[in-house]
Amino acid sequence: MANIKEIARISGVSVTTVSRVLNNHPYVSDDKRNAVLNTIEQLNYRRNMNAVHLITGRTKSVAVIMPLIRIYYFSIIMEGLAQEALLAQYRLVLCQTNYRPEEELKVLEMLRNKEIDGVVIVSTSLKPEVIEEYTAYGPIVTCQNSGESRFSSVYIEHYAAFRHGLQYLADKGYRSIGYCDGRKHGSSSSIRQSAFRDFHRESGLPLHEEWMIFDCLNEEHGAALLHRLSAMEERPEAIIVAGDHVAAALMIEAGKQGIRIPEDLAVIGFDNQPIGKLLGLTTIDNKLFEMGAAAFQTIHEQIHGDGGSQPVHRKLDYELIERSSV
């Protein structure tokens, strides 16, 4: 099998020049670069990437812990990550975990074993103190607010965003408000629940536990949500839904059932998805694409030592987008 020394001998250049060509170093003349590339093709040379990784100490790969691929919230964060990874010429290793702690730990063990350079956690079931144990092996960034932890984070303030949406409904005159979310015990959903309960307590509006509905993750759940609301003896005048795709399905099903939006039921979504724009859904834009992009930029800086050794906690702004569903 050909090696760098043989390539250098046949090309008539130094081993250093061959190394520079292989690593796309800019300071190589066109004649020498072409000679090396022609020799590489002639010898059918392939780099031993394991050896490269041992020399550089980097794999040019970052693992992404993502619970569910088909959920829009996660997939748009992934788009932001992927764009920045492509610009940096890094590979993303996508690991769907279904919120199973043992699967998430397997990914973190990849970091311990130097199979990857870092880990981006889009959402997790692990406690922060468990994740912190792995920061000794490489950088970790989460796409949720993990407090002042030893790993970095990029996030929006879910509490403030939900309070903003609830206040918007109250200012429009709605006094009975429902709430729909995905996982009941997720870190972000727990924060949103606190915002919902605190808002009702402080505003003096009645809070009905049956109007707090969970486990709505997809479009089918959104349609079922409309039927569940319709079957109630007393239903809310408005509802805030964590996920535009769920809210959009609710609106489509409402149209089929003759329930008018917003006259019979006002709806606010969360994500600012394209389907929401098409349906005129008022929503909270939580900057998912920007979150993914910022998460990769953060981990890339830390891999290359540009961001220092201290964790970075970056809060993104959110925006309430007014349309016709309220």
C-alpha positions in Angstrom: 0.0 0.0 0.0 1.3 3.5 -0.9 2.4 5.8 1.8 3.3 9.5 2.0 7.0 8.9 1.5 6.4 7.0 -1.8 4.0 9.8 -3.0 6.7 12.4 -2.2 9.4 10.3 -4.1 7.3 9.8 -7.3 6.0 13.4 -7.2 9.5 14.8 -6.7 8.5 16.9 -3.7 9.1 16.7 0.1 7.0 14.8 2.5 6.0 18.1 4.1 4.6 19.2 0.7 2.5 16.0 0.4 1.2 16.6 3.9 0.2 20.1 3.0 -1.7 19.0 -0.1 -3.5 16.3 1.9 -4.6 18.9 4.5 -5.6 21.5 1.9 -2.8 23.9 3.0 -3.0 27.1 0.9 0.8 27.6 0.6 1.6 25.1 -2.1 2.4 26.0 -5.7 -0.1 24.8 -8.3 2.6 22.7 -10.1 3.6 20.8 -6.9 -0.1 20.4 -5.9 -1.0 18.9 -9.3 2.0 16.6 -9.2 1.0 15.3 -5.8 -2.7 14.9 -6.7 -1.8 13.1 -9.9 0.5 10.7 -8.0 -2.2 10.1 -5.4 -4.7 9.1 -8.2 -2.1 7.0 -10.0 -1.3 5.0 -6.8 -5.0 4.9 -5.7 -3.9 6.3 -2.3 -6.4 6.4 0.6 -5.6 8.1 3.9 -5.7 6.1 7.0 -8.1 8.3 8.9 -7.6 6.4 12.2 -3.9 7.4 12.0 -4.9 11.0 11.1 -7.2 11.1 14.2 -4.4 9.8 16.4 -2.0 12.5 15.1 -4.5 15.5 15.2 -6.4 14.3 18.3 -9.7 15.2 16.4 -12.2 13.2 14.5 -14.0 16.1 12.7 -17.2 14.6 14.0 -19.8 15.8 16.5 -22.6 13.6 17.8 -26.2 15.0 18.2 -28.5 13.5 20.7 -32.0 13.9 19.3 -35.0 12.1 20.9 -37.3 12.0 17.8 -36.3 12.9 14.3 -39.8 13.6 12.8 -40.8 16.2 15.4 -40.5 19.6 13.7 -39.1 21.3 16.8 -36.1 19.0 16.7 -35.7 18.8 13.0 -35.4 22.6 12.5 -32.7 22.7 15.2 -31.0 20.0 13.3 -31.1 22.1 10.1 -29.3 24.9 11.9 -26.7 22.5 13.2 -26.2 20.9 9.8 -25.7 24.2 8.0 -22.9 25.3 10.4 -21.3 21.8 10.4 -21.2 21.9 6.6 -19.5 25.3 6.6 -16.9 24.0 9.1 -16.4 20.7 7.2 -17.6 18.6 10.2 -19.7 15.5 10.2 -22.7 15.2 12.4 -23.5 11.8 13.9 -27.2 11.8 14.5 -28.3 9.6 17.4 -32.0 9.1 17.9 -32.6 8.1 21.6 -36.3 8.2 22.2 -35.6 9.8 25.5 -34.0 6.5 26.8 -31.3 7.4 29.3 -29.3 4.3 28.4 -29.1 5.4 24.7 -28.1 8.9 25.7 -25.3 7.6 27.9 -24.0 5.5 25.0 -23.5 8.7 23.0 -21.7 10.3 25.9 -19.5 7.2 26.2 -18.5 7.9 22.6 -17.1 11.2 23.8 -15.2 9.4 26.6 -13.8 7.0 24.1 -12.6 9.8 21.7 -14.9 8.5 18.9 -16.2 12.1 18.5 -15.0 15.6 19.3 -18.1 16.8 21.1 -21.8 16.3 21.8 -24.8 18.5 21.1 -27.9 17.6 23.1 -31.1 18.8 21.5 -33.2 17.4 24.3 -32.5 14.9 27.1 -33.9 12.8 29.9 -30.6 12.9 31.8 -30.1 15.1 34.8 -27.5 17.9 34.5 -25.2 16.4 37.1 -25.0 13.2 35.0 -24.0 15.2 31.8 -21.5 17.2 33.8 -19.5 14.0 34.5 -18.6 13.8 30.8 -17.4 17.4 30.4 -13.9 16.1 31.3 -13.7 14.3 28.0 -14.8 17.0 25.6 -17.2 19.9 25.0 -21.0 19.4 25.4 -23.7 21.9 24.4 -27.4 21.6 25.2 -30.3 23.3 23.3 -32.2 23.9 26.5 -31.7 26.0 29.7 -29.6 23.8 32.0 -28.8 26.6 34.5 -25.2 27.4 35.5 -23.9 23.9 34.7 -20.4 22.9 33.6 -21.5 22.4 30.0 -22.6 25.1 27.6 -26.2 25.8 26.5 -28.1 27.8 23.9 -31.8 28.4 24.7 -34.8 30.7 24.9 -36.6 31.6 28.0 -39.6 29.3 27.8 -41.1 30.8 31.0 -41.0 34.3 29.6 -42.2 33.3 26.2 -45.2 31.4 27.5 -46.1 34.2 29.9 -46.0 36.6 27.0 -48.4 34.4 25.0 -50.8 34.1 28.0 -50.7 37.8 28.6 -51.4 38.4 25.0 -54.6 36.3 25.2 -55.7 38.0 28.4 -55.2 41.4 26.8 -57.4 40.3 24.0 -60.1 39.6 26.5 -59.9 35.8 27.0 -60.5 34.7 30.5 -60.6 30.9 30.2 -57.3 29.5 28.7 -56.2 26.0 28.0 -52.7 24.6 27.5 -51.3 21.7 25.4 -47.8 20.3 25.4 -45.7 17.2 24.5 -43.9 15.5 27.4 -45.4 16.3 30.7 -42.1 15.8 32.6 -39.6 17.3 30.2 -37.4 20.1 31.4 -38.8 22.7 29.0 -42.4 21.6 29.4 -42.0 21.7 33.2 -40.9 25.4 32.8 -44.0 26.1 30.6 -46.3 24.5 33.1 -44.9 26.7 35.9 -45.5 29.7 33.6 -49.1 28.6 33.0 -49.8 28.0 36.7 -48.1 31.2 37.9 -49.9 33.3 35.3 -53.3 32.1 36.4 -52.5 32.5 40.1 -51.2 36.0 39.7 -53.9 37.2 37.3 -56.7 35.6 39.3 -58.1 33.7 36.2 -59.6 30.3 36.9 -57.3 27.3 36.2 -58.9 24.1 35.2 -56.6 21.0 35.4 -58.6 19.3 32.7 -57.6 22.1 30.3 -53.9 21.2 30.8 -53.4 18.4 28.2 -50.2 16.6 27.5 -48.6 13.9 25.2 -49.5 15.8 22.1 -46.5 15.3 19.8 -47.9 15.0 16.2 -50.7 16.0 13.8 -52.9 13.1 14.8 -52.7 14.2 18.4 -53.7 17.7 17.3 -56.8 16.5 15.7 -57.6 14.3 18.7 -57.1 17.4 20.9 -59.9 19.2 19.1 -62.3 16.3 19.7 -61.2 16.2 23.4 -62.0 19.9 23.8 -65.3 19.5 22.0 -66.4 16.8 24.3 -65.9 18.9 27.4 -69.0 20.4 29.2 -67.0 23.6 29.7 -64.1 24.2 27.3 -61.6 27.1 27.2 -62.1 30.1 25.0 -58.5 30.0 24.0 -55.6 27.5 24.0 -51.8 27.8 23.8 -50.2 24.8 22.1 -46.5 24.0 22.3 -46.0 23.0 18.7 -47.3 24.7 15.5 -47.9 21.3 13.8 -50.2 20.2 16.7 -52.0 23.6 16.7 -52.3 23.5 12.9 -53.9 20.0 13.0 -56.3 21.3 15.7 -57.3 24.2 13.4 -57.8 22.0 10.4 -60.0 19.6 12.4 -61.9 22.5 13.8 -62.8 23.6 10.3 -64.2 20.2 9.6 -66.3 20.3 12.7 -67.7 23.7 12.1 -65.8 25.3 15.0 -64.6 28.8 14.1 -61.1 30.0 14.8 -60.9 32.4 16.6 -64.6 33.1 17.2 -65.2 29.8 19.0 -61.7 29.0 20.0 -58.6 31.2 19.8 -55.2 29.4 19.3 -51.6 30.3 19.8 -48.8 28.0 18.6 -45.2 27.7 19.4 -42.3 27.3 16.8 -43.3 29.5 13.9 -43.6 26.7 11.4 -44.5 27.2 7.7 -47.8 25.4 8.1 -48.8 27.9 10.8 -48.1 30.8 8.5 -50.3 29.2 5.8 -53.2 28.8 8.3 -52.8 32.3 9.9 -51.7 30.8 13.2 -50.6 33.3 15.8 -47.4 31.9 17.3 -44.2 32.4 19.3 -41.1 32.2 17.2 -38.5 30.4 19.4 -35.7 30.7 16.8 -35.1 27.0 16.4 -32.8 27.3 13.3 -30.7 30.0 15.0 -30.5 27.8 18.1 -29.1 24.9 16.2 -26.6 27.2 14.4 -25.5 28.8 17.6 -25.1 25.4 19.3 -22.7 24.2 16.6 -20.8 27.5 16.5 -20.3 27.2 20.3 -19.1 23.6 20.3 -16.8 24.2 17.3 -15.2 27.1 19.1 -14.7 25.0 22.2 -13.2 22.0 20.2 -10.6 24.3 18.7 -10.0 26.3 21.8 -11.4 29.6 20.5 -14.1 29.8 23.1 -12.0 29.2 26.2 -12.5 26.4 28.7 -15.5 28.0 30.5 -19.0 27.0 29.6 -21.1 29.4 27.5 -24.7 30.0 28.3 -26.4 31.9 25.4 -30.0 33.1 25.6 -31.8 33.8 22.3 -34.6 36.2 21.9 -38.1 35.0 21.0 -40.9 36.8 19.1 -44.7 36.8 19.3 -46.0 36.8 15.7 -49.6 38.0 15.4 -51.9 36.4 12.8 -55.6 35.7 12.6 -56.1 32.8 15.0 -56.6 35.1 18.0 
